Amino acid sequence: MTSTAGRMAHQQEREQRFGTKQYAVKFSKQDYEALRQQCLKSGCLFEDNCFPAEHKSLGYNELGPYSPKTRGVVWKRPKELCSDPKFIDNGATRTDICQGALGDCWLLAAIASLTLDQRILARVVPPGQSFTEDYAGIFHFQFWQFGEWVDVVVDDRLPTRDGRLLFVQSAEGSEFWSALVEKAYAKVHGCYEALSGGNTIEGFEDFTGGIAEQYNLDEDPPNLFKIMQRALSLGSMMGCSINVSLTFILICISSKDMHTQSLPVQLVRIRNPWGQVEWTGPWSDGSKEWNYVSKDDKSKLNHVAEDGEFWISYSDFIRQFSSLEICNLTPDTLASNDVRHWNHYQFEGMWRMGSTAGGCRNYAATFPSNPQFVVRLEDVDNDPMDGEDGCTFLVGLMQKDGRRKRRLNRKLEPIGFAVYKVKGRSNVHIGPDVLLRQKAVAMSSTFINTREVCNRFKLPPGEYVIVPSTFEPHKNSSFLLRVFSEKQAEEVSESDVDPSFKRSFKKLAGDVSTGKLIQMSIEKLFKEVCLINLNILQKDESSRLGLIEFHLLWNKIQKYLEIFKNHDLDNSGTMSSHEMRSAATEAGFHVNSAVLQTIVSRYADAQYAIDFDSFVGCLIKLEMLFKMFKALERADSRKIELDMQQVCEGINNSCLCAKDFGFRQVVT
């Protein structure tokens, strides 16, 4: 097994244990079963200190402590609101979800969609919870959050006014699962107000772990009907909406090719989860078009008039509805052999000012410093929709914690990505000589300040680099990059690839001489690095550098000086922190994005410039870490074992730092 395969296996093993539906991460480290047993043993109902029944859990502005909207709010448990509360009564239905005083209709529409598939509902709302058997005032729910499943615990104290629930409630007033789901989701995002305003596809993703595409039906996207049919065969969830005064109606879809006695027709089956509005045109319930359909075909189409469910022709569907959302599910969402599944891969990363926040292609000086991720497409699609061979895949770029940042008045950044074809040898980090000259083979449709941008592509088999970025450089944010492919694709993360920056930079002739730079640096430099070099260069236990050792150090400093001058493009005596990766590569070290961010935070100044002293000090310390790790590594395993003496001596701190940061030395 190669080192790359080994790291992938380790990652897959970790994903199987943590953050999956079998082993969800405990949100705020709260263990539902342990807390429940404590309450049952003590005879006290659970009170959640992590999301207390206080004003701060309601909001910070419109629902803040001094807002008229929160006056008279009292937190009550369901048993204080009705004599016989039910968690779920005779199954979860759309009538359990009636909007309250919070502008989260997007979320409620997504919750309503859960009632249409009991398997997905059970994924979000674990069964066996009630207000009777072993009731302890504690409930839990599971949501997908930025690459992992989290188990969220809440107490059942709900905000009320005048004896009625303030937010979502059931039509009967005695069923509380939807109100508790809303509370748990509010806890994840910090408060109820954080849920105001949004798009239903966000709820789709957080309830399934899938990746959502959105299509503007005004543009009549090509092959959309086939895309819908393919999505159904892959078990995807779908919804559509009508934009009426900014109110969105969520509807669930299936599609069929039909032949009548006259002409073939494409039909779309729609269900309104609210059960109030139906289509009344051609192919609606009881319309004359059904007179030309045989009984067998009607039976195959399950043609039953139900409240809120109807058929509509695809052409009318395109005209009547404004957008379509497709949420493509991961294999663990629906454990069924009845549908095929997408293959999916995910990468986490960060944009950090001065190191990896390079901005879009418009900013040529910094764009190459953005993180890069390599995906290898190998097998072409079966039964391609457009008749042409190729590999279909989805790319979704999501920035994290947008709703939590609202309290700090921080907005989402416009984000997007570009896809480049890797030419020549594989496992490379594309440098500026390629990124700034080679045209991207695919890119996100736009840069937009939304939680996620997602696009569908079809490219020939091969290896591709995905470069995610904010629109402007110097923006700090964390992100999740996901790739869904119809066929198996191989992933290679940035930490797995070798650098390929060309080293033939034009050397600049300037006024800053070698002697002057060394003279400027000599006092500070030797104080910091000579002690380090005792561990690297000394041949005995004298704690001194002899003539030979000093000569080696001097030559090393001169080598680093030449590298520094190659990257000090304006002869200012400093280099841009965005050049640090290629400079370290030229010195013989490969550093990934996480290490680069650490280096910049430690060695760059307020203007994100690195002077010669800091540059040399950084490289000397890198060399020490690599040598120490190499001395303890077992047979190129990239692993070390430490005994108690080494731990006590503190050697493990340096070595584990190198290991955890993903350093890998490159022979030059």
Buried (B, 14 or more C-beta within 10 A) or exposed (E): EEEBEEBBEEBEEEBEEEBBBEBBBBBEEBEBEEBBEBBBEEEEBBEBEBBEBEBBBBBBEBBBEEBEBBEEBBBBBBBBBBEEBBBBBEEBBBBBBBBBBBBBBBBBBBBBBBBBBEEBBEBBBBEEBEBEEEBBBBBBBBBBBBBBBBBBBBBBBBBBBEEEBBBBBBEEBBBBBBBBBBBBBBBBBBBBBBBBBBBBBBBBBBBBBBBBBBBEBEEEBEEBBBBBBBBBEBBBBBBBBBEEEEEBBBBBBBBBEBEBEEEEBBBBBBBBBBBEEBBEEBBBBEBEBBEEBEEEBEEEBEBEEEEBBBBBBBBBBBEBBBBBBBBBBBBBBBEEEEEEBBBBBBBBBBBBBBBBBBBBBEBEBBBBBBBBBBBBBEEBBEEBBEEEEBBBBBBBBBBBBBBBBBBEEEEBBBBBBBBBBBEEEEBBBBBBBBBEEEEBBBBBEEBBBBBBBBBBBBBEBBBBBBBBBBBBBBBBBBBBBBBBBBBEBBBBBBBBBEBBBEEEBEEEEEEBEEEEBBEBBEEBBEEBBBEBBBEBBBEEEEEEBEEEBBEBBEEBBEBBBEBBBBBBBEEEBBBBBBBBBBBBBBBBBBBBBBBBBBBBEEBBEEEBBBBBBBBBBBBBBBBBBBEBBEEBBEEEEBEBEBEEEBEEEEBBEBBBBBBEBBBBBEEE
